[in-house]
Structures are given as structure tokens and as C-alpha cells.
Amino acid sequence: MPDQLREEDIVSYYNTVVQTKLHNYLYGNPRVDAAWKTILTYAPRKKQPLRILEVGCGVGSICYRMHKRWPDAQITGIDISSKSIEIASKLFGNQHTTFVEGILTPETFSGNFDLIIFMDVYEHIAVADRPVVHAAIRKLLANQGRLILSVPTPHNLKWSAVHKPETMQPVDEHISLSIINQLSVDTATEVLLYQIKNIWRVGDYAHIVFERNNDFEAAFFQPIPINLLGKILRSMKRIRDKGVGKLREMSIRKKLS
């Protein structure tokens, strides 16, 4: 955390924006809805996630959506805002959904999570604090688990700093491809998706999906399943490609002779 920013100042800031987060839950927000679609599309595919962690959960609206989607999963939301956690617990807390006030460190939780989410949160982590967060993700993400980020693009933050400075938060870091690569290295994950989104302006947000897979050979190098029709079409393509190849060979020999 930067020296000029005290933790209590940052907590105080996020306590003051609770009403905005409640408004987003009540009336919707295109940024949140787009991120939710990515979560649904890229949540672990082989099995339903059994343990889910949302970092920077705010008032808990996404935890609530995940509980509705995966009712048997144990879902945990963590946020530094005491007011957000108080509201989230009252609105959405249940035997499967719990909320914790604090910051993410390797000691905050035990066990593994199948899905970890940072929805418009990672850019608000100071550079000096990233190693601790990365270490926590590395420890907590299960094998074949996925990490999903939604972040504003650097162009978005540069534009906002000039044209809408009132929207900037206490920490707003530019999340470049080199930073994403470092996150992947530090957490022992692979980047499955980097996708630019158009929410309010062209290219203003990015969605990134990482996967931890210690059995990558078994996961990625299995033969592609194919039915009888697929086998016939593949054979026909091979015959066609062989004929085209012969014609090309004749053309090349003629030009080189």
C-alpha cells in the first residue's frame, strides 16, 4: 500500500460508496452484467465449483448470483469495507454464503477454492501489495481451479484521469499485459482468456481468465473426440489436401526448374 495512503483512509473511502454498490444491485450495471456473463462462461467446466471466493465482494450481489447459480457451493466474499460486509451479511448471508471483513493474505483462509474472482478489484491493489495477494492466490487456488478478473483497460484509466478525475479511486493501477503475465507466473496459472470488452466506450474493460492445471498434458493433449460423420469429413479433407498439394508441388517444380 503506498506510504501516502493509510489503510483506514482507503476503508473509509469504500464505506462511502456503499450506496453506489446497492444502486448497481437494484437497478443493474452493464459493467457488472458483462463480468457476470464471463463468470458463467468460464467457471470451471469439468465440475460445478464447490468452493468460491470473491475478493472485493462489496455488498455481496455477485456472491448472491453465484449462490443462485451454484446453490450447493460454499461461497465466501471478502472486502476491506466494514459497511459493505455488514450489508452483504444482512442481505445475502446464509449457510452457503458468508462474508469476511479484511484483506487477502496467504493466512486469511485455509483449504482450496475452485473459483476465485476479482471483479473490478485487482486494479485497486497497490503494486507493493501484489506479492502478498499473488502468494494467497497461489496457495488457495485448487488444481483445475480458475481465477477470473475484470479490470478497466489502461486506456480507460488514462482517459478517466483526464476527463473524469472524480471517478478515480485511492488506488487505480494500470493493468498491462506484462502485469497479467507476472500474475500468471506468480500464481502458477495459465492465461486462458484475455478479452477486450466494450461497456460504455470501445475497449474500456478487459476480462482475463487464468487456470491452475497441474495435469496439463492430460487436460490439453487428449485426442479430439470425433463421431462417424466427423471421421468421414476429415478423410475427405485429407484426400482434397493431398490433391491440392500435388498440384502445388507441380507448380513449384516448374517455377524452380
C-alpha positions as CSV (number, residue, x, y, z in Angstrom):
1,M,0.0,0.0,0.0
2,P,1.5,3.4,-0.9
3,D,3.0,5.3,2.1
4,Q,0.8,8.3,1.5
5,L,-2.4,6.2,1.8
6,R,-3.4,4.8,5.2
7,E,-5.5,1.7,5.4
8,E,-8.1,3.5,7.4
9,D,-8.4,6.1,4.6
10,I,-9.0,3.5,2.0
11,V,-11.5,1.7,4.2
12,S,-13.3,5.0,4.8
13,Y,-13.5,5.7,1.0
14,Y,-15.1,2.3,0.3
15,N,-17.5,2.7,3.2
16,T,-18.7,5.9,1.5
17,V,-19.5,4.2,-1.9
18,V,-21.8,1.5,-0.5
19,Q,-24.9,3.3,-1.8
20,T,-23.5,3.1,-5.3
21,K,-23.0,-0.6,-5.0
22,L,-26.5,-1.0,-3.7
23,H,-27.8,1.0,-6.6
24,N,-25.9,-1.3,-9.0
25,Y,-27.6,-4.3,-7.4
26,L,-31.1,-2.8,-7.5
27,Y,-31.0,-1.2,-11.0
28,G,-28.3,-3.1,-12.8
29,N,-24.9,-2.1,-14.2
30,P,-23.6,-3.0,-17.7
31,R,-20.1,-3.5,-16.4
32,V,-21.2,-5.9,-13.7
33,D,-23.6,-7.8,-16.0
34,A,-20.8,-8.3,-18.6
35,A,-18.5,-9.6,-16.0
36,W,-21.2,-12.0,-14.7
37,K,-21.6,-13.4,-18.2
38,T,-17.8,-14.1,-18.4
39,I,-18.0,-15.8,-15.0
40,L,-20.8,-18.1,-16.2
41,T,-19.0,-18.9,-19.4
42,Y,-15.5,-19.6,-17.9
43,A,-16.3,-21.0,-14.5
44,P,-14.6,-24.5,-14.1
45,R,-16.2,-26.7,-16.7
46,K,-15.5,-30.2,-15.6
47,K,-17.4,-30.0,-12.4
48,Q,-19.5,-27.5,-10.5
49,P,-17.4,-25.3,-8.3
50,L,-17.7,-26.4,-4.7
51,R,-15.8,-23.5,-3.0
52,I,-15.8,-20.0,-4.4
53,L,-14.0,-16.8,-3.2
54,E,-14.8,-13.3,-4.3
55,V,-12.2,-10.7,-3.4
56,G,-13.6,-7.2,-3.0
57,C,-17.2,-8.5,-2.9
58,G,-18.8,-5.2,-1.9
59,V,-22.3,-5.6,-0.8
60,G,-22.4,-9.2,-2.0
61,S,-24.6,-9.0,-5.1
62,I,-22.3,-11.3,-7.2
63,C,-22.0,-13.7,-4.3
64,Y,-25.8,-13.8,-4.3
65,R,-25.9,-14.5,-8.1
66,M,-23.3,-17.3,-7.7
67,H,-25.3,-18.8,-4.9
68,K,-28.4,-18.9,-7.1
69,R,-26.4,-20.5,-9.9
70,W,-24.5,-23.0,-7.8
71,P,-26.7,-23.5,-4.7
72,D,-24.5,-26.3,-3.2
73,A,-21.3,-24.3,-3.4
74,Q,-19.7,-22.7,-0.3
75,I,-19.2,-19.1,-1.3
76,T,-17.1,-16.6,0.6
77,G,-16.9,-12.9,0.0
78,I,-14.1,-10.7,1.4
79,D,-13.9,-6.9,1.5
80,I,-12.0,-4.3,3.4
81,S,-15.1,-2.2,3.8
82,S,-16.8,-2.9,7.2
83,K,-20.0,-1.3,6.0
84,S,-20.1,-3.4,2.8
85,I,-19.6,-6.6,4.8
86,E,-22.3,-5.6,7.3
87,I,-24.8,-5.0,4.5
88,A,-23.8,-8.1,2.5
89,S,-24.2,-10.3,5.6
90,K,-27.7,-9.0,6.2
91,L,-28.9,-9.2,2.6
92,F,-27.3,-12.3,1.3
93,G,-25.7,-14.3,4.1
94,N,-26.9,-17.9,4.6
95,Q,-25.5,-21.3,5.4
96,H,-23.7,-21.4,2.0
97,T,-22.7,-17.8,1.7
98,T,-20.5,-16.0,4.2
99,F,-18.7,-12.6,4.2
100,V,-15.4,-11.7,5.8
101,E,-14.0,-8.2,6.6
102,G,-10.3,-7.9,5.8
103,I,-7.6,-8.2,3.2
104,L,-6.5,-11.3,1.3
105,T,-3.2,-12.8,2.6
106,P,-1.9,-16.4,2.5
107,E,-3.2,-16.8,6.1
108,T,-6.7,-15.4,5.6
109,F,-8.3,-18.7,4.5
110,S,-7.5,-22.4,4.6
111,G,-8.2,-25.1,2.0
112,N,-8.6,-24.6,-1.7
113,F,-11.1,-22.7,-3.9
114,D,-12.3,-23.9,-7.3
115,L,-13.1,-20.3,-8.4
116,I,-11.6,-17.0,-7.3
117,I,-13.0,-13.8,-8.6
118,F,-11.7,-10.2,-8.7
119,M,-14.4,-8.1,-10.2
120,D,-13.0,-4.6,-10.8
121,V,-10.8,-5.0,-7.8
122,Y,-7.3,-6.1,-8.9
123,E,-6.5,-2.6,-10.3
124,H,-7.2,-1.2,-6.8
125,I,-4.4,-3.3,-5.3
126,A,-1.2,-1.2,-4.8
127,V,1.9,-2.6,-6.6
128,A,3.7,-3.1,-3.3
129,D,0.8,-5.3,-2.0
130,R,0.6,-7.5,-5.1
131,P,3.2,-10.1,-3.9
132,V,1.1,-11.0,-0.8
133,V,-2.1,-11.3,-2.9
134,H,-0.4,-13.4,-5.5
135,A,1.0,-15.7,-2.8
136,A,-2.5,-16.1,-1.4
137,I,-3.9,-17.0,-4.8
138,R,-1.1,-19.5,-5.4
139,K,-1.9,-21.1,-2.1
140,L,-5.7,-21.1,-2.3
141,L,-6.5,-21.9,-6.0
142,A,-7.3,-25.6,-6.5
143,N,-5.9,-27.7,-9.2
144,Q,-8.1,-27.2,-12.3
145,G,-9.5,-24.1,-10.5
146,R,-9.9,-20.8,-12.3
147,L,-9.2,-17.2,-11.5
148,I,-11.3,-14.5,-13.2
149,L,-10.5,-10.8,-13.4
150,S,-12.5,-7.9,-14.7
151,V,-10.4,-4.7,-15.0
152,P,-10.5,-1.3,-16.8
153,T,-8.0,-1.1,-19.6
154,P,-5.1,1.3,-19.2
155,H,-6.6,3.5,-21.9
156,N,-9.8,3.7,-19.8
157,L,-7.9,4.8,-16.7
158,K,-5.8,7.3,-18.7
159,W,-8.9,8.9,-20.2
160,S,-10.8,8.9,-16.8
161,A,-7.9,10.6,-15.1
162,V,-8.1,13.5,-17.5
163,H,-11.8,13.7,-18.2
164,K,-13.4,12.2,-15.1
165,P,-11.0,12.6,-12.3
166,E,-13.8,12.4,-9.7
167,T,-14.3,8.7,-10.6
168,M,-10.7,7.8,-9.8
169,Q,-10.2,5.7,-6.6
170,P,-7.5,5.9,-4.0
171,V,-5.5,3.3,-5.9
172,D,-6.0,2.9,-9.6
173,E,-3.2,0.9,-11.2
174,H,-2.9,0.3,-15.0
175,I,-3.2,-3.5,-15.6
176,S,-1.0,-4.1,-18.6
177,L,-0.2,-7.4,-20.4
178,S,3.1,-7.6,-18.6
179,I,1.3,-7.3,-15.2
180,I,-1.1,-10.1,-16.3
181,N,1.9,-12.2,-17.3
182,Q,3.5,-11.7,-13.8
183,L,0.3,-12.6,-12.1
184,S,0.2,-15.8,-14.1
185,V,3.8,-16.6,-13.2
186,D,3.4,-15.8,-9.5
187,T,0.2,-17.9,-9.2
188,A,1.3,-20.9,-11.3
189,T,-1.6,-20.4,-13.7
190,E,-2.0,-20.2,-17.4
191,V,-3.9,-17.4,-19.2
192,L,-6.9,-18.9,-20.9
193,L,-8.6,-15.7,-22.0
194,Y,-7.8,-12.1,-22.5
195,Q,-10.8,-10.3,-24.0
196,I,-11.4,-6.6,-24.5
197,K,-15.0,-5.5,-23.8
198,N,-17.0,-2.5,-24.9
199,I,-19.1,-1.5,-21.9
200,W,-19.6,2.3,-22.1
201,R,-16.8,3.0,-24.6
202,V,-14.9,1.0,-27.1
203,G,-12.3,-1.1,-25.4
204,D,-12.8,0.2,-21.9
205,Y,-12.7,-3.1,-20.0
206,A,-10.8,-6.4,-20.1
207,H,-11.8,-9.8,-18.8
208,I,-9.0,-12.2,-18.0
209,V,-9.3,-15.9,-17.1
210,F,-6.5,-18.0,-15.6
211,E,-6.4,-21.7,-14.8
212,R,-4.3,-23.8,-12.5
213,N,-3.8,-27.2,-14.1
214,N,-1.1,-29.5,-12.7
215,D,-2.2,-32.2,-15.2
216,F,-1.9,-30.0,-18.3
217,E,-0.8,-32.9,-20.5
218,A,-3.9,-35.0,-19.7
219,A,-6.1,-31.9,-20.0
220,F,-4.8,-30.4,-23.2
221,F,-3.3,-33.2,-25.3
222,Q,-6.0,-35.7,-25.4
223,P,-7.3,-36.7,-28.9
224,I,-10.3,-34.5,-30.0
225,P,-13.5,-36.6,-29.8
226,I,-14.9,-37.2,-33.2
227,N,-18.1,-39.0,-34.4
228,L,-18.5,-41.1,-37.6
229,L,-19.6,-38.0,-39.7
230,G,-16.6,-36.1,-38.5
231,K,-14.3,-39.0,-39.4
232,I,-15.7,-39.1,-43.0
233,L,-15.3,-35.3,-43.4
234,R,-11.8,-35.5,-42.0
235,S,-10.9,-38.2,-44.5
236,M,-12.4,-36.2,-47.4
237,K,-10.4,-33.2,-46.4
238,R,-7.2,-35.2,-46.3
239,I,-7.9,-36.5,-49.8
240,R,-8.6,-33.0,-51.0
241,D,-5.5,-31.6,-49.3
242,K,-3.3,-34.3,-50.9
243,G,-4.6,-33.4,-54.4
244,V,-4.1,-29.7,-53.8
245,G,-0.6,-30.5,-52.5
246,K,0.3,-32.4,-55.6
247,L,-0.8,-29.5,-57.9
248,R,1.2,-27.1,-55.8
249,E,4.2,-29.4,-56.0
250,M,3.9,-29.5,-59.8
251,S,3.7,-25.7,-59.9
252,I,6.7,-25.2,-57.6
253,R,8.8,-27.7,-59.6
254,K,8.0,-25.9,-62.8
255,K,9.0,-22.5,-61.3
256,L,12.2,-23.8,-59.8
257,S,13.3,-25.8,-62.8
